[in-house]
Each structure stands twice: as structure tokens, then as C-alpha cells.
């Protein structure tokens, strides 16, 4: 008669429980078999300790004062968008949807999904319908980053609806962004030749706002298709821009000839890195470099945050005016970093909450945010930035608020 078989012992790593092996009659630690009831209690206690430790590494942004919850604020911003006509890029023969509206629309779609607001989502989807027909001329051609970023919206619509019509529009824009310019390569300027040789987009111009415009389009293309080519493109651009533009203090000059840390300019970079890092796998070869650049920037931003939570038109200049679009973008980057575990929660969590609560005091009853810096080219004096017009309800300011609302729900 064959010998009786010993019960199987399943050994596996269980350091978090302080136990080594599972056994039919209990749990083994080393060579000692613990009775099953005791083992169960020990396992539950260890699991509770692990959960408590995990919770200690997170930050609970709520509870929210009346009227301050991300659900309420995000809904107001999205409804504000729905009620308005398209914002168009001016000064062109063929006017098309403005990138600032694109950013607000994308953020509103993300918010509505996270808030499970199906009716709101339906309205945001319906906003696109005329663009398939009578308003098709309003869809930009990818002549530069400000036009091509439009693709972030149809990509999000495809992700949520699976309607292939949206995917085609988004992919056309994302793919054309990497096509070389027309004409004989011998006629390209040296910068263009270097960019193409490095695998960068033909739209590369090393302006700080590119790091949101290029990044969100290519990252959204990856999210919609799963094709890693798009993610690699975005990461390659981020590394190149970090190497070229990030200053020793972690911030970014508005331009090479504009040595000023303009709030929204730096905000585009902060938001773009946050979006990219959210989708970039932990083993991606460029992740460590991008994360280091992001964390360096966040530390400096924390040092320049006002006591009330705001940031200024010029980040390092407390004598410049508190500005909402840059504040919203930095708040989005802080919230995302805390939620994703890239930033220390006990330090950056309260800073993000404080920024959110102050930022939303700038919203008027119609859901329009004030103290938004107007669109701004590079300037060569401090006074130039101080004198920029301050707008109310401009989509440059609306977008970051709804991004924050979505990030708080994510």
C-alpha cells in the first residue's frame, strides 16, 4: 500500500503578514504550525496593520465646506462650458476651436465620467456632433501644437463611447504631429533637422506650453489605442524639453530671451508631466528622468506658494498679482502627485487642499473664474507680465479648475 501523502504546504512570500507558508490545518511560521483560528486572527491583524500603514501614506483631501466639493465645482465648470459658443483662435483666415476650450472640454469629459454624471456626459458628447457636419471647418489642421492638441477631445470621446469616428480624428492629428515637414529635407533649418534626427515632433520649438500640448495629445493617443509608440513619443519630448529648459531651481523660463518664471507657462509644464507620468509604466526607460524633473519642480513650487494657497503671475515674485490659471495647474499637479504617490502626502496634500479652497473663491456665481492672465507671448521686462490683462471666465483659467475637480475624484 502506498504511503499516505503528506498535506501540501503552499509556501509563498508573506512578509507583510509575518508568516511564511499556508497549511491545510493552519499557517506555518518557520517550522511551527499555528492552529487555524489563531493563524486567521494573526493574518487579519497583520492585514489591518498593512492597511493602516498604507492609509498613512495617503491624504484625505475632504471633507469639504459647503459649495467647495469637487463634484459641485466640476459640475459648474462643465455646465458653463456647455452653455457657451466655441472659443475660436482669432486672427486667422480659417478660424478653428481654440486650444484653451479643448483643455476645458477634455477636463470636463474626464470629470463627468469620474463623477458618474451620465446626463452631463451626454451634453458634452453632443457638443461635438455639429463638428461632424456643419461645423467641420472648426476642427483644426495640425499646423502647430495649439491646433493639434484638439485631438485630446475626440480621443477622450472614443475612450468613453467607443465610437470609431472620434478615434480617426484623434489619430490623424497625433500621427501627423510626427510626420516630417513637406519639402526637401536639405532645405530644413538646422534645428528642424536635429529635432527629426532625435525622433522629436516636427512641432518641437522648445516653448514651455508645448509640454502640455504635445504631451496630452500623444498620451491620449496611447490611452485610446494602447499603442506604446505614442507614449514613447511623449516621453522623448519631455526628456528633451527638461534638458533644454529646466533651470537649476526646477522651474522654467518663459523663453530663452524671457528669463521670467511666468505662472501659466510653468503650469503647462507641471500639468503635462503629471498627465504623462500617470500613464507612463514604472519600467519605462524615461520615467525616472521625468519624475525627477517633476519632483524638483514641485519642491520649488511648494516653497513659493502663498500662505493663503495661491501662486503669483511670476512664481518667484511675491510682488506680482495672484493668478488663477497657474494656481489651478500647480494645484492639479500637487493633487495628482499625492494621489499617485509621487509626492509626500503629509506635506503636499494640505498644500493642494489649501490651494483648491482658495482658488474656487475666485469663481463667480456663473462659474466663471477671474484673475486669469490673458494669452501671453514672451516679454523681456517684469513690468510686461505685471501689466498683462486679467480676464474673467477665460478658458485658460476654466480648464485647470475642472482638471483639479477630476483629479480629486480620481
C-alpha positions in Angstrom: 0.0 0.0 0.0 1.5 3.4 -0.9 2.4 5.6 1.9 -0.1 8.3 2.9 0.6 11.6 1.2 1.6 14.5 3.4 -0.8 17.5 3.2 0.5 20.0 0.6 2.2 23.1 2.1 1.9 26.2 -0.1 4.9 28.5 0.6 4.9 32.0 -0.7 6.2 35.4 0.3 4.1 36.7 3.1 6.3 39.1 4.9 3.6 41.6 5.3 1.7 39.1 7.5 4.8 37.9 9.4 4.0 34.3 8.1 5.8 32.0 5.6 3.5 29.2 4.5 -0.1 28.2 4.1 -1.0 24.7 5.5 -4.4 22.9 5.4 -4.5 22.9 9.2 -3.3 26.4 9.8 -0.4 28.6 8.9 3.3 27.9 9.3 5.9 30.4 10.6 9.3 28.9 10.2 8.7 25.2 11.0 5.9 25.9 13.6 2.3 25.2 12.7 -0.1 27.6 14.2 -3.7 26.5 14.8 -6.1 27.7 12.1 -8.2 30.1 14.3 -5.0 31.7 15.7 -3.5 31.9 12.3 -6.6 33.6 11.0 -6.5 36.2 13.8 -2.8 36.8 13.2 -3.4 37.1 9.5 -6.3 39.6 9.9 -4.2 41.6 12.4 -1.3 41.8 10.0 -3.6 42.7 7.1 -5.1 45.5 9.3 -1.6 46.8 10.1 -0.7 46.8 6.4 -3.9 48.7 5.5 -3.2 51.2 8.3 0.3 51.8 7.1 -0.9 52.1 3.5 -3.5 54.6 4.6 -0.9 56.6 6.5 0.8 57.1 3.1 -2.3 58.8 1.7 -4.0 62.1 2.3 -7.8 62.5 2.6 -8.5 65.8 0.9 -12.0 66.2 2.4 -14.4 66.8 4.0 -15.3 69.9 2.0 -17.1 73.1 3.2 -20.5 73.8 1.6 -20.2 74.5 -2.0 -16.5 73.6 -2.2 -16.6 69.9 -3.2 -15.0 68.8 -6.5 -18.4 67.4 -7.5 -20.1 70.7 -7.2 -17.3 72.8 -8.7 -16.6 70.4 -11.6 -20.3 70.4 -12.5 -20.4 74.2 -12.5 -17.4 74.5 -14.8 -18.7 71.8 -17.2 -22.1 73.3 -17.4 -20.5 76.7 -18.0 -18.7 75.2 -21.0 -21.8 73.6 -22.4 -23.7 76.9 -22.3 -21.1 78.8 -24.3 -20.3 79.0 -28.0 -17.0 77.7 -29.2 -13.9 79.8 -28.4 -12.1 80.2 -31.7 -8.5 81.1 -32.5 -8.6 84.6 -33.8 -6.5 86.4 -36.4 -6.7 83.5 -38.9 -8.5 83.2 -42.2 -10.0 79.9 -41.2 -10.9 80.2 -37.5 -10.9 76.9 -35.5 -11.6 75.7 -32.0 -9.1 77.3 -29.5 -6.8 75.1 -27.5 -8.0 76.6 -24.2 -11.5 75.3 -24.9 -10.1 71.9 -25.9 -8.4 71.7 -22.5 -11.6 72.7 -20.7 -13.6 70.2 -22.8 -11.2 67.3 -22.2 -11.2 68.1 -18.4 -15.0 68.3 -18.3 -15.3 64.9 -20.0 -12.9 63.3 -17.5 -14.7 64.9 -14.6 -18.2 63.8 -15.8 -17.0 60.2 -16.1 -15.4 60.2 -12.7 -18.4 61.8 -11.1 -20.7 59.3 -12.9 -22.8 62.2 -14.3 -24.3 60.5 -17.3 -26.5 63.4 -18.3 -23.6 65.8 -18.2 -21.5 63.4 -20.3 -24.3 63.2 -22.8 -24.3 67.0 -23.2 -20.5 67.1 -23.6 -20.7 64.4 -26.2 -23.5 66.2 -28.1 -21.3 69.4 -28.2 -19.2 67.5 -30.8 -22.0 66.5 -33.1 -22.0 69.6 -35.3 -18.3 69.1 -35.9 -19.1 66.0 -37.9 -21.3 68.1 -40.2 -22.0 71.9 -40.5 -19.1 72.9 -38.2 -16.5 70.5 -39.5 -14.4 73.5 -40.6 -13.8 74.3 -37.0 -11.7 71.2 -36.5 -8.0 72.4 -36.6 -5.4 71.2 -39.0 -2.2 70.1 -37.2 -0.1 73.1 -38.3 1.3 73.6 -34.8 0.8 72.3 -31.2 -2.0 74.7 -30.5 -4.0 73.2 -33.3 -3.0 69.6 -33.0 -4.0 69.4 -29.3 -7.6 69.4 -30.4 -7.2 65.6 -30.8 -7.3 65.1 -27.0 -11.1 65.6 -27.0 -12.0 63.1 -29.7 -9.6 60.6 -28.1 -11.5 61.0 -24.8 -14.8 60.7 -26.6 -13.6 57.5 -28.2 -12.4 56.2 -24.8 -15.8 56.8 -23.3 -18.1 55.9 -26.2 -16.1 53.5 -28.4 -17.3 55.4 -31.5 -14.6 54.9 -34.1 -15.4 58.3 -35.7 -13.7 60.0 -32.8 -10.7 57.7 -32.9 -10.0 58.6 -36.6 -9.9 62.3 -35.9 -7.7 61.9 -32.9 -5.2 59.5 -34.6 -4.9 61.7 -37.7 -3.8 64.6 -35.6 -1.5 62.6 -33.4 0.2 60.9 -36.3 0.5 64.0 -38.4 2.3 65.6 -35.5 5.2 63.3 -36.2 5.3 63.5 -39.9 8.2 65.4 -41.3 7.5 68.8 -43.0 6.8 68.8 -46.6 9.7 69.6 -49.0 13.3 68.7 -49.5 15.0 67.8 -46.1 18.1 69.6 -47.3 16.1 72.9 -47.0 15.1 72.3 -43.4 16.7 74.6 -40.9 19.4 73.0 -38.6 17.0 72.9 -35.6 14.4 71.0 -37.5 16.9 68.5 -38.8 18.3 68.0 -35.3 14.8 67.5 -33.9 13.8 65.0 -36.5 17.1 63.1 -36.1 16.4 62.8 -32.4 12.9 61.4 -33.0 11.1 64.5 -31.9 8.0 66.0 -33.4 8.1 68.5 -36.2 6.2 70.8 -33.9 9.1 70.9 -31.4 10.0 74.5 -30.8 11.1 74.4 -27.1 8.3 76.7 -25.8 7.1 75.7 -22.3 3.4 75.3 -23.2 4.4 72.6 -25.8 4.9 70.3 -22.9 1.2 70.1 -22.3 0.0 70.4 -25.9 2.2 67.7 -27.3 2.1 65.5 -24.2 -1.6 65.3 -23.7 -2.3 64.6 -27.4 0.2 61.7 -27.5 -0.7 60.4 -24.1 -4.4 60.4 -25.0 -3.5 58.5 -28.2 -1.8 55.9 -26.1 -4.8 55.7 -23.7 -7.2 55.3 -26.6 -5.2 52.7 -28.6 -2.8 51.0 -26.2 0.0 51.7 -28.8 3.2 52.3 -26.9 4.6 54.3 -29.8 2.5 57.3 -28.7 3.7 57.1 -25.1 7.4 56.8 -26.2 6.9 60.0 -28.3 5.5 61.9 -25.4 8.3 60.7 -23.1 11.0 61.5 -25.6 9.7 65.1 -25.9 9.5 65.5 -22.1 13.1 64.5 -21.7 14.3 66.8 -24.4 12.4 69.8 -23.0 13.6 69.1 -19.5 17.2 69.0 -20.7 16.8 72.2 -22.7 14.5 74.3 -20.4 14.5 73.4 -16.8 16.5 75.8 -14.7 18.6 74.8 -11.6 15.8 75.7 -9.3 13.4 73.3 -11.0 11.3 76.0 -12.8 11.2 77.1 -16.4 11.8 80.4 -18.0 9.1 81.6 -20.3 11.6 81.7 -23.2 15.3 81.9 -23.7 15.0 85.7 -24.1 12.4 86.0 -21.3 14.1 85.0 -18.0 10.9 85.1 -16.0 9.1 82.3 -14.3 5.6 83.1 -15.7 2.9 81.2 -13.7 0.8 79.7 -16.5 3.9 78.9 -18.6 5.3 76.8 -15.8 1.8 75.5 -15.2 1.6 73.9 -18.6 4.8 72.0 -17.9 3.6 70.9 -14.5 0.3 69.7 -15.9 1.9 67.9 -18.9 4.3 66.0 -16.7 1.5 65.0 -14.4 -0.6 63.6 -17.3 2.3 61.8 -18.8 3.6 60.2 -15.5 0.1 59.0 -14.8 0.2 56.7 -17.9 4.0 56.0 -18.0 4.8 52.5 -16.8 7.2 52.1 -13.9 9.7 50.3 -16.1 9.7 52.9 -18.9 13.3 54.0 -19.6 12.4 57.7 -19.4 10.3 57.6 -16.4 13.0 58.2 -13.8 14.2 61.3 -15.6 10.7 62.8 -16.0 9.7 62.0 -12.4 12.9 63.6 -11.1 12.2 66.8 -13.1 8.6 66.8 -11.9 9.6 66.4 -8.2 12.3 69.1 -8.4 9.7 71.5 -9.8 7.1 70.6 -7.2 9.5 71.3 -4.4 10.2 74.8 -5.6 6.6 75.5 -6.2 5.8 74.5 -2.7 8.4 77.0 -1.4 6.7 79.8 -3.4 3.1 79.1 -2.5 1.4 81.9 -0.7 0.1 81.4 2.9 -3.4 81.5 1.5 -2.7 78.8 -1.1 -2.3 80.9 -4.3 0.7 81.3 -6.7 1.6 84.6 -8.4 1.7 85.8 -12.0 5.5 85.4 -11.6 6.1 82.4 -9.5 9.1 83.7 -7.5 7.8 87.3 -7.3 5.5 87.8 -4.3 5.0 91.4 -5.5 3.2 90.2 -8.6 -0.5 89.5 -8.5 -2.1 86.2 -7.5 -3.1 84.5 -10.8 -5.7 81.7 -11.1 -4.7 79.7 -14.2 -1.2 79.0 -13.0 -2.5 78.3 -9.5 -5.0 75.8 -10.9 -2.3 74.0 -12.9 0.0 73.7 -10.0 -2.8 72.5 -7.8 -3.6 69.8 -10.3 0.0 68.7 -10.3 0.1 68.6 -6.5 -3.2 66.6 -6.3 -2.1 64.2 -8.9 1.3 63.7 -7.3 -0.2 63.0 -3.9 -2.8 60.6 -5.3 -0.2 58.7 -7.4 2.4 58.5 -4.5 5.0 60.7 -6.2 4.8 63.5 -3.5 4.9 63.2 0.3 1.2 63.3 1.3 1.5 65.0 4.6 3.4 67.9 3.0 1.8 68.3 -0.4 -1.7 67.1 0.5 -2.5 70.1 2.8 -0.9 72.5 0.3 -3.1 71.2 -2.5 -6.2 71.4 -0.4 -5.4 74.9 0.7 -4.8 75.9 -3.0 -8.1 74.4 -4.1 -10.2 76.1 -1.4 -8.6 79.5 -2.2 -8.8 79.0 -6.0 -12.5 78.4 -6.0 -13.2 81.7 -4.1 -12.3 83.3 -7.4 -15.3 81.7 -9.1 -18.3 84.0 -9.7 -21.9 82.7 -9.5 -21.9 81.9 -13.2 -19.0 79.5 -12.8 -16.5 82.0 -14.4 -13.1 82.3 -12.8 -11.5 85.7 -12.5 -7.9 86.9 -12.4 -6.9 84.8 -15.4 -3.8 86.1 -17.3 -4.6 86.8 -20.9 -2.7 84.9 -23.6 0.8 86.0 -23.3 3.9 86.0 -25.5 7.4 86.2 -24.1 8.3 89.6 -22.6 11.6 91.0 -21.6 10.7 93.0 -18.5 9.0 92.3 -15.2 6.5 95.1 -15.8 5.3 93.4 -19.0 4.0 90.5 -17.0 2.5 92.7 -14.3 0.6 94.7 -16.9 -1.0 91.7 -18.7 -4.8 91.9 -18.9 -6.7 90.0 -16.2 -9.7 88.1 -17.7 -12.9 86.6 -16.3 -14.2 83.3 -17.5 -11.3 82.7 -20.0 -10.9 79.0 -20.8 -7.2 79.2 -19.9 -8.5 79.6 -16.3 -11.6 77.4 -16.5 -9.6 74.3 -17.7 -7.3 73.9 -14.7 -10.2 74.2 -12.2 -12.1 71.3 -13.8 -8.8 69.3 -14.1 -8.5 69.7 -10.3 -12.0 68.6 -9.7 -11.4 65.4 -11.8 -8.1 64.8 -10.1 -9.7 65.0 -6.6 -12.2 62.3 -7.7 -9.7 60.1 -9.4 
